[in-house]
Amino acid sequence: MHKPIIYSAVRSPRARAKSNGALHSVSPQELLSQLYRALQAKSGLDLTKVEEVILGCVTQQGEQAANIARSSVLYANLPEHIPGLTVHRFCSSGLDAIALAALKVQTGMMQCTIAGGVEMMSRVPMLSDGARIFTDADFAKQCRTLLMGSGADLIASIHEISRAEADNVAVLSQQRATQSQAQGYFEPSIVPIETADSIAETDECIRPDTTMESLAALVPAFAALGASGVDTFQIENNGQVQEISHIHTPGNSPAMADAAGLLLIGSPEFTSSLAVKARAQVVASVTAAADPLQVLTGCIAATKALLNQTELSAADIDLFEIHEAFAATSVLAKRELALSDDKLNVNGGVIALGHPMGATGAIMAMTLLDELERRNLRRGVVAAAGAAGSGSAILIDRDISA
């Protein structure tokens, strides 16, 4: 068995998923092309040695359809022998791309891979693929699968999470993201991206003026959807609740974003081929599934399974990056995993920084690694939730000898 080593990582800034967002003029293939070249320059990578590119992408429609991992390799004029694999496990897709790359290296199938994710939500909007499970109410009921916001409100209802608790998660996320950006903590991985008329180099979704008072003024985002019949369905299928608490608003929900991120993962023997040293090893990865009606608790289930598999406790982990898949999920993760604020999402989460769905897991992984290095800490867990109760988690360890 070979230890899967993370050697290098690059990402774009996260831009608002709007027509005036900083990355809107850039196609997903062009964005990835710039990142491939940046990864090559940063690591000293000989691109002819890359054996596969694995990318997460959720809305595989239009520009992001037809295996964007392979099409981006061809568009970027990388060596044509490099195959591409596009992964879709909802919002944990970027993490699953890393896990697959690590497993291929671990088993000796490959020596060098590039893994990550991409999502250009301003150009390929969420749900634009028209998936039946999200557009056909009867089919969704049969599958017990609802939209993410409805699942988040159900989590709040079952676990008695208040609006104030949810808003507090959002305020803390914004404060930490603002401070981390000001201190330059994201800079080790961010690559300036050339756009049609400028250079994008800063995460732009952060709202530093967010307060508990400003959040309290926002109207619940999913109450109307609940009144259309979703609330009744949830109550009928959940004996734990008699009423749905609609606590989620645009302020305590993930911000939609455009972004991409790439990690160079290879075997220990590949070290001599690079201009950089090994940064961490991927120790273990887990995928899990939880209650599909709660939609977003898969990240918690996956983290629990990962700790059990590795025979570690939360106390053994120095930092956690757990997907802020709506604020109630973060509140529940803190409760069920017994996590303190000084270990969880210490640079802010996707409520503040933005959630480019297929890229989020990969970006969270490199944010975690950068912060472990900055603090000279050892172990970190990154976990992301996907729709339908799915979730994935990865353990990384900076001690390569372990």
NUDRENFI-396273 format. One record per atom (N, C-alpha, C): x, y, z. Coordinates in steps of 0.1 Angstrom, whole numbers, padded with zeros to 4 digits, always signed. Each point is the difference from the previous one (the first is absolute). Example, Ala and Ser with C-alpha at 12.3 -4.5 7.8 and 13.67 -1.06 7.14 Angstrom:
2
+0132-0057+0078
-0009+0012+0000
+0009+0012+0000
-0004+0011-0007
+0009+0011+0000
-0008+0011+0008
***
This chain:
402
+0008-0012+0000
-0008+0012+0000
+0009+0012+0000
-0005+0011-0007
+0008+0012-0001
-0008+0011+0007
+0007+0009+0007
-0007+0011+0007
-0003+0011-0011
-0013+0004+0000
-0004+0010-0010
+0004+0014+0006
+0009+0007-0007
+0006+0012+0005
-0006+0012-0007
-0004+0010+0007
-0004+0013-0006
+0013+0009-0001
+0004+0003-0012
+0012+0008-0003
-0003+0015-0001
-0011+0003-0007
-0002+0014-0003
-0015+0002-0002
-0005+0013+0001
-0014+0003-0002
-0001+0014-0005
-0010+0002-0009
-0003+0014-0005
-0015+0001-0001
-0005+0012+0001
-0014+0003-0003
-0002+0014-0005
-0011+0001-0006
-0004+0014-0004
-0006+0007+0012
-0002+0013+0000
-0008+0006+0010
-0015-0005-0002
-0007+0001+0011
-0015-0003-0001
-0007+0013-0004
-0007+0001-0011
-0007+0012-0005
-0015-0002+0002
-0007+0011+0001
-0014+0000+0001
-0006-0007-0013
-0010-0008+0002
-0006-0007-0012
-0010+0009-0006
+0004+0011-0005
-0009+0009-0007
+0007+0006-0012
-0008+0006-0009
+0005+0005-0012
+0011+0011+0002
+0000+0006+0011
+0010+0010+0003
+0011-0006+0010
+0000-0013+0002
+0010-0006+0008
+0014+0000-0008
+0011+0000+0008
+0013+0002-0006
+0004-0011-0010
-0006-0012+0001
+0004-0011-0009
-0010-0003-0011
-0011+0007+0000
-0011-0003-0009
+0005-0001-0015
+0009+0008-0004
+0004+0000-0014
+0009-0011-0004
+0004-0009+0010
+0010-0011-0002
-0008-0013-0001
+0002-0007-0011
-0006-0014-0001
+0006-0009+0010
-0006-0011+0004
+0006-0009+0009
+0012-0007-0005
+0001-0002-0014
+0012-0006-0005
+0012+0010+0000
-0003+0013-0002
+0010+0010+0000
+0005+0002+0015
-0009-0001+0009
+0004+0002+0014
+0009-0012+0004
-0003-0012-0004
+0008-0012+0003
+0013+0001-0007
+0000+0005-0012
+0013+0001-0008
+0010+0009+0008
-0005+0011+0005
+0009+0009+0008
+0005-0007+0012
-0008-0008+0007
+0004-0007+0012
+0010-0011-0003
-0002-0007-0011
+0009-0011-0004
+0014+0006-0002
+0001+0012-0006
+0013+0006-0002
+0006+0005+0013
-0009+0005+0008
+0005+0005+0013
+0005-0011+0009
-0007-0012-0001
+0005-0011+0008
+0013-0005-0005
+0002+0000-0013
+0012-0004-0006
+0012+0009+0004
-0003+0013+0000
+0011+0009+0003
+0003+0000+0015
-0010-0002+0008
+0002+0000+0015
+0008-0013+0005
-0003-0011-0007
+0006-0013+0005
+0012-0005-0008
+0002+0006-0012
+0010-0005-0009
-0004-0013-0006
-0013-0002-0001
-0005-0013-0006
+0003-0001-0015
+0004-0012-0004
+0001-0004-0014
-0013-0005-0004
-0008+0007-0008
-0014-0004-0003
+0000-0013-0007
+0010-0004-0006
+0000-0013-0007
-0001-0012+0010
+0003+0003+0013
+0000-0011+0010
-0014-0001+0006
-0009+0009-0003
-0014-0001+0006
-0007-0011-0006
-0006-0009+0008
-0007-0012-0005
-0015+0001+0000
-0005+0010+0007
-0015+0002-0001
-0003+0013+0007
-0011+0006-0005
-0006+0012+0006
-0014-0004+0005
-0003+0002+0013
-0014-0003+0005
-0006+0012+0006
-0011+0004-0005
-0007+0013+0005
-0014-0003+0004
-0004+0007+0011
-0013+0001+0004
-0008+0011-0007
-0012-0003-0004
-0009+0010-0006
-0014-0005+0001
-0008+0009+0005
-0014-0004+0004
-0010+0002-0012
+0000+0012-0005
-0010+0003-0011
+0007-0003-0014
+0000-0012-0004
+0006-0004-0013
-0009+0003-0011
-0001+0012-0004
-0009+0005-0010
+0007+0011-0008
-0003+0001-0013
+0006+0010-0008
+0015+0000+0000
+0007+0011+0004
+0014+0001+0000
+0007-0011+0009
-0008-0004+0010
+0006-0009+0010
-0004-0015-0003
-0006-0002-0011
-0004-0014-0004
+0011-0007-0007
-0003-0013-0003
+0009-0008-0009
+0014-0001+0006
+0001-0004+0013
+0012-0003+0007
+0010+0012+0000
-0003+0010+0008
+0008+0012+0000
+0015-0003+0004
+0002-0011+0007
+0014-0003+0004
+0008-0003-0013
-0005-0008-0009
+0007-0003-0012
+0000+0012-0010
-0012+0007-0001
+0000+0011-0010
+0009+0012+0005
+0002+0002+0013
+0009+0010+0005
+0014-0003-0003
+0004-0013+0001
+0013-0005-0004
+0003+0004-0014
-0009-0003-0009
+0002+0002-0014
+0000+0015-0003
-0009+0008+0006
-0001+0014-0002
+0013+0007+0004
+0006-0005+0011
+0012+0006+0006
+0013-0005-0008
-0002-0008-0010
+0011-0006-0008
+0010-0007+0009
-0006-0007+0010
+0009-0009+0008
+0003-0013-0008
+0009-0008+0004
+0003-0012-0008
-0012-0008-0002
-0003-0004-0012
-0013-0006-0004
-0001-0014+0006
+0010-0006+0006
-0001-0013+0006
-0007+0000+0013
-0002+0012+0006
-0006+0001+0013
-0015-0002+0000
-0005-0010+0006
-0015-0002+0000
-0006+0009+0011
-0013+0002-0002
-0007+0008+0010
-0012-0007+0005
-0003+0001+0013
-0012-0006+0006
-0007+0011+0008
-0013+0002-0003
-0008+0010+0007
-0009-0007+0010
+0000+0005+0012
-0006-0006+0012
-0012+0008+0004
-0012-0007+0003
-0011+0007+0005
-0006-0007+0012
+0003+0006+0012
-0007-0005+0012
-0005+0013+0007
-0008+0008-0008
-0005+0012+0004
+0011+0009+0006
-0002+0006+0011
+0010+0011+0005
+0012-0006+0006
+0002-0013+0002
+0012-0006+0004
+0009-0005-0011
-0004+0004-0013
+0007-0005-0011
+0015+0002-0001
+0004+0013+0004
+0014+0003+0000
+0008-0009+0010
-0006-0003+0012
+0006-0009+0009
+0001-0014-0005
-0010-0004-0007
+0000-0014-0005
+0011-0001-0012
+0002+0011-0007
+0010+0000-0010
+0014-0002+0007
+0002+0006+0011
+0013-0001+0007
+0001-0015+0005
-0011-0005+0006
+0000-0013+0005
+0003-0011-0010
-0006+0002-0012
+0003-0010-0011
+0014+0001-0005
+0006+0012-0001
+0014+0002-0004
+0009-0007+0010
-0003+0003+0013
+0008-0006+0011
+0000-0015+0000
-0012-0006-0002
-0001-0015-0001
+0007-0006-0011
+0000+0007-0012
+0008-0005-0011
+0015+0000+0002
+0004+0011+0007
+0014+0000+0004
+0004-0010+0010
-0009-0002+0010
+0002-0009+0011
+0002-0014-0005
-0008-0004-0010
+0000-0014-0005
+0011-0002-0010
+0007+0010-0003
+0011-0001-0010
-0004+0001-0014
-0013+0003-0003
-0005+0001-0013
+0006+0012-0008
+0003+0011+0008
+0006+0012-0006
+0010+0006+0009
+0009+0008-0005
+0010+0007+0007
-0003+0015+0001
-0008+0005-0009
-0002+0014+0000
-0014+0004-0005
-0008+0007+0008
-0013+0004-0005
-0003+0014+0004
-0009+0006-0007
-0005+0013+0004
-0015-0001+0003
-0004+0005+0012
-0014-0002+0004
-0005+0014+0005
-0013+0001-0001
-0006+0013+0005
-0014+0001-0005
-0004+0012-0004
-0014+0002-0004
-0002+0014-0006
-0012+0002-0006
-0003+0012-0007
-0015+0002+0000
-0004+0012+0002
-0015+0004-0002
-0001+0014-0003
-0005+0003-0012
-0002+0014-0004
-0015+0003+0001
-0005+0003+0012
-0014+0001+0002
-0007+0012-0007
+0008+0010-0003
-0006+0012-0007
-0002-0004-0015
+0007-0009-0005
-0001-0004-0014
-0009-0013-0002
+0001-0009+0010
-0008-0012+0000
-0007-0001+0013
-0012+0006+0000
-0007+0001+0013
-0004-0013+0007
+0000+0000+0013
-0005-0012+0007
-0013-0004-0004
-0002-0013-0002
-0013-0006-0004
-0003+0002-0015
+0009+0006-0008
-0002+0002-0014
+0000-0013-0008
+0005-0011+0006
+0000-0013-0006
-0014-0006+0000
-0010+0006+0007
-0013-0005+0001
-0002-0014+0005
+0008-0004+0010
-0001-0013+0005
-0014-0003+0006
-0005-0011-0004
-0014-0004+0004
-0002+0000+0015
+0010-0004+0007
-0001-0001+0015
-0003+0013+0006
+0004+0011-0007
-0002+0014+0006
-0012+0007-0007
-0005-0005-0011
-0010+0007-0008
-0014-0007+0000
+0000-0013+0004
-0013-0008+0000
-0003-0003+0014
-0011+0007+0005
-0003-0001+0015
-0003-0015+0004
-0008-0007-0009
-0003-0014+0004
+0012-0009+0000
+0009+0002-0010
+0012-0008+0000
+0009+0003+0012
+0001+0013+0003
+0008+0004+0012
-0006-0006+0013
-0013-0001+0001
-0006-0006+0012
+0003-0015+0000
+0000-0007-0011
+0003-0014-0001
+0014-0002+0005
+0009+0009-0004
+0014-0002+0004
+0003+0006+0014
-0010+0007+0006
+0002+0007+0012
+0012+0009+0000
+0000+0008-0011
+0011+0009-0003
-0006+0014-0002
+0004+0010+0008
-0005+0014-0002
+0012+0009-0003
-0003+0012-0003
+0010+0010-0002
+0007+0004+0013
+0012+0005-0001
+0009+0001+0011
-0005+0009+0011
-0006+0012-0004
-0006+0009+0010
-0011-0006+0009
-0008-0008-0007
-0011-0007+0008
+0006-0010+0010
+0011-0007-0005
+0007-0009+0009
+0006+0007+0012
+0006+0012-0003
+0006+0007+0011
-0010+0005+0011
-0012+0004-0005
-0011+0004+0009
-0005-0012+0008
+0000-0012-0006
-0004-0012+0007
+0010-0003+0011
+0013+0001-0003
+0011-0002+0010
-0003+0009+0012
-0003+0013-0003
-0002+0009+0011
-0012-0004+0008
-0010-0005-0006
-0013-0004+0007
+0002-0012+0008
+0007-0011-0005
+0002-0012+0007
+0009+0002+0012
+0010+0008-0002
+0011+0002+0011
-0002+0013+0008
-0011+0007-0002
-0004+0011+0008
+0012+0011-0001
+0003+0003-0012
+0011+0010-0002
-0008+0014-0003
+0004+0010+0007
-0007+0013-0001
+0006+0008-0011
-0008+0010-0004
+0005+0010-0010
+0012+0007+0006
+0000+0003+0012
+0012+0007+0006
+0012-0008-0001
-0001-0013+0003
+0012-0009-0002
+0005+0000-0014
-0009-0001-0010
+0003+0000-0014
+0007+0013-0004
-0006+0011+0004
+0006+0013-0003
+0014+0002+0006
+0002-0006+0012
+0013+0001+0006
+0010-0007-0008
-0003-0011-0005
+0009-0008-0009
+0004+0009-0012
-0010+0007-0006
+0003+0009-0011
+0009+0011+0003
-0003+0007+0012
+0008+0011+0004
+0015-0004+0002
+0001-0011+0007
+0014-0005+0003
+0007-0003-0013
-0007-0006-0009
+0006-0004-0013
+0005+0013-0007
-0008+0010+0000
+0003+0013-0007
+0012+0006+0007
+0000+0001+0013
+0011+0006+0008
+0013-0007-0003
+0000-0013+0001
+0012-0008-0002
+0005+0001-0015
-0009+0000-0009
+0004+0001-0014
+0006+0014-0003
-0006+0010+0006
+0005+0014-0002
+0014+0001+0006
+0002-0005+0012
+0013+0001+0007
+0011-0008-0008
-0004-0012-0004
+0010-0009-0007
+0004+0006-0013
-0010+0006-0007
+0004+0007-0013
+0009+0012+0003
-0003+0008+0010
+0008+0011+0003
+0014-0004+0004
+0002-0011+0007
+0013-0005+0004
+0007-0008-0011
-0006-0002-0011
+0006-0007-0011
+0001-0015+0001
-0009-0006+0008
+0001-0014+0003
-0004-0008-0012
-0008+0005-0010
-0004-0007-0011
+0010+0001-0012
+0009+0009+0001
+0009+0003-0011
+0009-0012-0004
+0005-0009+0009
+0008-0011-0005
-0005-0008-0011
-0014-0001-0001
-0006-0009-0010
-0006+0008-0012
-0004+0013+0002
-0007+0007-0010
+0009+0004-0012
-0005-0002-0012
+0007+0004-0012
-0008+0011-0007
+0007+0011-0003
-0008+0011-0007
-0004-0005-0014
-0013+0003-0003
-0006-0005-0012
-0002+0011-0010
+0005-0001-0012
-0003+0010-0011
-0014-0002-0005
-0007+0011+0000
-0014+0000-0005
+0000+0009-0013
-0012+0002-0005
-0001+0008-0012
+0005+0014+0001
-0001+0006+0012
+0004+0014+0002
+0008+0003+0012
+0004-0010+0008
+0007+0003+0012
+0007-0013+0005
+0005+0001+0013
+0006-0011+0007
-0008-0003+0012
-0005-0012+0002
-0008-0004+0012
+0010-0007+0009
+0001+0006+0013
+0010-0006+0009
-0004-0001+0014
-0013+0004+0003
-0005+0001+0014
-0014-0007+0001
-0002-0008+0010
-0013-0005+0003
-0010+0012+0002
-0011+0000-0008
-0008+0012+0001
-0014-0003+0006
-0003-0011+0005
-0013-0003+0006
-0001+0005+0014
+0011+0003+0007
+0000+0004+0014
-0008+0013+0002
-0008+0000+0011
-0008+0012+0003
+0004+0004+0014
+0011+0008+0001
+0005+0004+0014
-0009+0008+0009
-0010+0006-0006
-0009+0008+0008
-0012-0008+0006
+0001-0013-0001
-0011-0008+0005
-0001+0000+0015
-0012+0002+0006
-0002+0000+0014
-0012-0008+0004
-0002-0003+0012
-0011-0007+0004
-0013+0008-0003
+0001+0013+0001
-0011+0009-0002
-0004+0000-0015
+0010+0000-0009
-0003+0000-0014
-0005-0013-0004
+0004-0011+0005
-0005-0013-0003
-0014-0002+0005
-0003+0005+0012
-0013-0001+0005
-0011+0006-0008
+0004+0010-0008
-0010+0007-0009
-0004-0008-0012
+0008-0011-0003
-0003-0007-0013
-0011-0010+0002
-0008-0002-0011
-0011-0008+0000
+0004-0015-0003
-0006-0010+0007
+0003-0014-0003
-0002-0003-0015
+0010-0007-0005
+0000-0002-0015
-0008-0012-0005
-0004-0009+0009
-0006-0013-0004
-0014-0002+0005
-0006+0011+0006
-0013-0002+0006
-0011-0002-0011
+0001+0008-0011
-0009-0002-0011
+0000-0014-0006
+0012-0005-0001
+0002-0014-0005
-0006-0010+0010
+0002+0003+0012
-0007-0009+0010
-0015+0001+0000
-0005+0011-0002
-0015+0002-0001
-0006-0007-0012
+0008-0002-0010
-0005-0006-0013
-0002-0015+0002
+0003-0006+0011
-0002-0014+0003
+0012-0007+0006
+0012+0006-0001
+0012-0006+0005
-0001-0002+0015
-0005+0010+0008
-0001-0001+0014
-0009-0012+0004
-0011-0001-0006
-0009-0011+0002
+0006-0014-0002
+0007-0001-0011
+0007-0012-0003
+0011-0004+0010
+0008+0011+0004
+0010-0003+0010
-0006-0004+0014
-0011+0006+0004
-0006-0003+0013
-0006-0015-0001
-0006-0003-0011
-0006-0013-0002
+0011-0011+0001
+0012+0003-0005
+0010-0010-0001
+0010+0001+0012
-0003+0008+0010
+0009+0002+0011
-0008+0002+0013
-0001-0011+0008
-0007+0001+0012
+0005+0009+0010
+0013+0005-0002
+0006+0008+0010
-0005+0014+0000
-0007+0005-0010
-0004+0014-0001
-0014+0001-0003
-0006+0011+0005
-0014+0004-0003
-0001+0012-0008
+0012+0008-0001
+0000+0012-0007
+0014+0002-0005
+0001+0006-0012
+0014+0003-0006
+0004+0014+0004
+0012+0002+0005
+0005+0013+0004
+0008+0005-0012
-0005+0011-0006
+0007+0005-0012
+0010+0011+0005
+0012-0004+0003
+0010+0009+0006
+0011+0005-0010
+0000-0006-0012
+0010+0003-0009
-0003+0011-0010
+0009+0009-0002
-0002+0012-0008
+0012+0001-0009
+0001+0009-0010
+0012+0002-0008
+0012+0003+0008
-0002+0005+0013
+0012+0004+0008
+0006-0012+0007
-0007-0010+0003
+0006-0012+0007
+0000-0012-0009
+0000+0002-0013
+0000-0011-0010
+0013+0002-0008
+0005-0011-0007
+0012+0002-0008
-0002+0010-0011
+0011+0007-0003
+0000+0010-0011
+0004-0007-0013
-0008+0000-0010
+0004-0006-0013
+0012+0007-0006
+0009-0008-0006
+0012+0006-0005
+0006-0007-0012
+0009+0007-0007
+0008-0006-0011
+0014-0003+0006
+0005-0011-0004
+0014-0003+0005
+0005-0014-0005
+0012-0002+0001
+0006-0013-0003
+0013-0002+0009
+0003-0012+0002
+0012-0003+0008
+0006-0013-0004
+0014-0001+0001
+0007-0012-0004
+0011-0004+0010
+0001-0013+0003
+0011-0005+0008
+0008-0010-0007
+0013+0001+0002
+0009-0010-0006
+0003-0011+0010
-0005-0012-0003
+0001-0012+0009
+0008-0011-0007
+0011-0005+0007
+0008-0010-0006
+0006-0009+0011
+0008-0009-0005
+0006-0010+0009
+0013+0007+0007
+0005-0006+0011
+0012+0005+0006
+0012+0000-0010
+0000-0010-0008
+0011-0002-0010
+0000+0011-0010
-0011+0008-0001
-0001+0010-0010
+0007+0013+0004
+0004+0001+0013
+0006+0012+0005
+0012+0005-0008
+0008-0009-0005
+0012+0004-0007
-0003+0007-0013
-0012-0001-0005
-0004+0006-0013
-0005+0014+0002
-0001+0005+0012
-0006+0013+0003
+0009+0010+0006
-0004+0013-0001
+0008+0010+0007
-0005+0004+0013
-0010-0008+0005
-0006+0003+0013
+0001-0013+0008
-0002+0002+0013
+0001-0011+0010
-0014-0005+0003
-0001-0012+0005
-0013-0006+0004
-0006+0009+0011
-0013+0003-0001
-0006+0008+0010
-0008-0008+0010
-0007-0010-0004
-0008-0008+0009
-0004-0013-0007
-0004-0010+0007
-0005-0012-0006
-0015-0001+0003
-0007-0006-0010
-0014-0004+0002
-0001-0013+0007
-0004+0000+0012
+0001-0012+0009
-0012-0009-0003
-0012+0006-0001
-0012-0008-0001
-0011+0009-0006
-0010-0007-0006
-0012+0007-0006
-0012-0008+0003
-0011+0006+0001
-0013-0007+0003
-0011+0007-0008
-0009-0008-0005
-0013+0005-0005
-0011-0006+0008
-0010+0008+0002
-0011-0005+0008
-0014+0006-0005
-0010-0006+0005
-0014+0006-0003
-0008-0001+0012
-0008+0011+0002
-0008+0002+0011
-0015+0002-0004
-0008+0004+0008
-0014+0002-0003
-0002+0010-0012
-0006-0005-0011
-0001+0009-0012
-0009+0012+0003
-0010-0001+0009
-0009+0011+0002
+0008+0011+0007
+0009-0003+0009
+0008+0010+0006
+0011+0006-0010
+0002-0007-0010
+0008+0004-0012
+0015+0002+0003
+0003+0007+0011
+0014+0006+0001
+0008-0006+0011
-0005-0011+0007
+0007-0005+0012
+0011-0010-0004
+0002-0003-0013
+0009-0009-0005
+0015+0003+0005
+0003+0013+0000
+0013+0004+0004
+0003-0004+0015
-0010+0000+0008
+0001-0004+0014
+0002-0015+0001
-0008-0007-0007
+0001-0015-0001
+0013-0004-0005
+0005+0006-0010
+0013-0003-0006
+0012+0003+0010
-0001+0011+0007
+0010+0003+0010
+0000-0010+0011
-0011-0004+0005
-0001-0010+0010
+0006-0013-0004
-0003-0004-0013
+0005-0013-0005
+0015+0001-0002
+0005+0012-0004
+0014+0001-0002
+0008-0001+0013
-0005+0006+0010
+0007+0000+0013
-0001-0015+0006
-0011-0007-0003
-0001-0013+0005
+0010-0009-0008
+0000+0002-0013
+0009-0008-0008
+0015+0001+0003
+0004+0012+0004
+0014+0003+0003
+0003-0001+0015
-0010-0004+0008
+0001-0001+0014
+0005+0013+0007
-0005+0011-0005
+0004+0013+0006
-0013+0006+0006
+0003+0009+0009
-0011+0008+0005
+0001+0015-0005
-0010+0008+0002
+0000+0014-0004
+0012+0007+0007
+0004-0005+0012
+0011+0006+0007
+0013-0002-0007
+0001-0011-0008
+0012-0003-0007
+0002+0009-0013
-0010+0006-0004
+0000+0008-0012
+0003+0015+0003
+0009+0006-0006
+0004+0014+0003
-0010+0010-0006
-0005-0002-0012
-0009+0009-0006
-0010-0008-0009
-0012+0006+0000
-0011-0006-0009
-0005+0011-0009
-0001-0005-0013
-0008+0009-0010
-0012-0008-0003
-0012+0004+0005
-0012-0007-0003
-0010+0010-0007
-0005-0005-0010
-0008+0008-0010
-0011+0007+0008
-0001+0013-0002
-0011+0008+0006
-0012-0001-0010
-0005-0012-0001
-0011-0003-0009
-0013+0005+0006
-0001+0013+0001
-0011+0007+0008
+0004-0001+0015
-0004+0011+0007
+0006+0001+0013
-0005-0011+0010
-0012-0005-0002
-0004-0011+0010
+0009-0012-0001
+0006-0003-0011
+0009-0011-0002
+0012+0002+0009
+0005+0013+0000
+0012+0003+0008
-0003-0001+0015
-0012+0005+0004
-0004-0001+0014
+0000-0015+0004
-0006-0008-0008
-0002-0014+0003
+0014-0007+0000
+0009+0003-0009
+0013-0006+0000
+0008+0003+0013
-0001+0013+0004
+0006+0003+0013
-0005-0008+0011
-0013-0002+0001
-0006-0008+0011
+0004-0014-0001
-0002-0006-0011
+0001-0015-0001
+0015-0004+0000
+0009+0008-0005
+0014-0003+0000
+0008+0006+0012
-0007+0008+0008
+0005+0006+0012
+0012+0009-0004
-0002+0009-0010
+0011+0008-0005
-0001+0014+0006
+0011+0006+0003
+0001+0014+0005
+0002+0009-0012
-0003+0013+0002
+0002+0009-0011
+0014+0002-0004
+0010-0003+0009
+0014+0003-0003
+0006-0011-0009
-0008-0011-0003
+0004-0010-0009
-0008-0001-0013
-0011+0006+0000
-0009-0002-0012
-0001+0013-0008
+0003-0002-0013
-0001+0010-0010
+0006+0013+0004
+0012+0000+0004
+0007+0011+0007
+0002+0012-0010
-0001-0002-0013
+0002+0011-0009
-0014+0004-0006
-0011-0005+0006
-0013+0002-0006
-0003-0011-0009
-0013-0001-0004
-0005-0010-0008
-0007+0005-0013
-0007-0009-0006
-0006+0004-0013
-0012+0010+0001
-0005+0001+0012
-0011+0011+0001
+0007+0013-0003
+0012+0002+0004
+0007+0013-0002
+0008-0001-0013
+0007-0011-0002
+0010+0000-0011
-0006-0004-0014
-0011-0007+0001
-0006-0004-0013
+0001-0015-0002
-0010-0005-0007
-0001-0015-0002
-0001-0003-0015
+0011-0001-0007
+0000-0005-0014
-0001-0015+0000
-0011-0006-0001
-0004-0013+0005
+0011-0011-0003
+0003-0002-0012
+0009-0011-0004
+0015+0003+0005
+0003+0012+0002
+0013+0004+0004
+0002+0002+0015
-0011+0001+0008
+0001+0003+0014
+0008-0009+0008
-0001-0013-0002
+0007-0010+0008
+0015+0002-0002
+0004+0002-0012
+0015+0001-0004
+0005+0013+0007
-0007+0011-0001
+0004+0012+0005
+0001-0001+0016
-0010-0006+0006
+0000-0002+0014
+0013-0008+0004
+0003-0010-0007
+0012-0008+0003
+0013+0008+0000
+0001+0009-0010
+0013+0008-0001
+0000+0011+0011
-0012+0005+0003
-0001+0010+0011
+0004-0006+0013
-0004-0013+0002
+0004-0007+0012
+0015-0002+0001
+0005-0005-0011
+0015-0002-0001
+0008+0012+0002
-0004+0011-0006
+0007+0013+0002
+0000+0004+0015
-0012-0002+0006
-0001+0004+0014
+0008-0009+0010
+0000-0013-0003
+0008-0009+0008
+0015+0004-0001
+0004+0003-0012
+0014+0005-0002
+0003+0013+0007
-0009+0009-0001
+0002+0013+0006
+0001-0001+0016
-0008-0009+0005
+0000-0002+0015
+0010-0011+0004
+0006-0006-0009
+0009-0011+0003
-0007-0011+0008
-0012-0004-0005
-0008-0011+0005
+0001-0012-0009
-0005-0011+0005
+0002-0013-0007
-0012-0005-0008
-0011-0003+0007
-0011-0007-0006
-0012+0009-0003
-0007-0003-0011
-0012+0008-0003
-0010-0009-0007
-0013+0003+0002
-0011-0007-0006
-0008+0010-0008
-0003-0004-0013
-0008+0008-0008
-0012-0008-0004
-0012+0005+0001
-0012-0007-0003
-0010+0009-0007
-0007-0006-0009
-0011+0008-0008
-0012-0009-0001
-0011+0007+0000
-0014-0006-0002
-0004+0002-0014
-0007-0010-0005
-0006+0001-0013
-0015-0001+0002
-0008+0001-0011
-0014-0002+0000
-0003-0014+0003
-0013-0003+0003
-0006-0013+0002
+0007-0007+0012
+0006+0007+0009
+0006-0006+0012
+0014-0005-0002
+0006+0002-0011
+0014-0005-0002
+0010+0009+0006
+0012-0005+0002
+0011+0007+0006
+0013-0007-0001
+0011+0008+0001
+0013-0006-0002
+0010+0007+0010
+0010-0007+0005
+0010+0005+0009
+0013-0005-0003
+0011+0008+0002
+0014-0004-0002
+0008+0004+0012
+0009-0008+0004
+0010+0003+0010
+0014+0002-0006
+0006+0012+0002
+0013+0002-0004
+0010+0002+0011
+0012-0004-0002
+0010+0000+0011
+0013+0006-0006
+0005+0010+0007
+0013+0007-0005
+0012-0009+0004
-0002-0009+0008
+0011-0009+0004
+0001-0011-0011
+0009+0001-0009
+0000-0009-0011
+0006-0014+0004
+0007+0000+0011
+0006-0013+0005
-0010-0008+0008
-0011+0006+0003
-0010-0008+0009
-0006-0011-0007
***
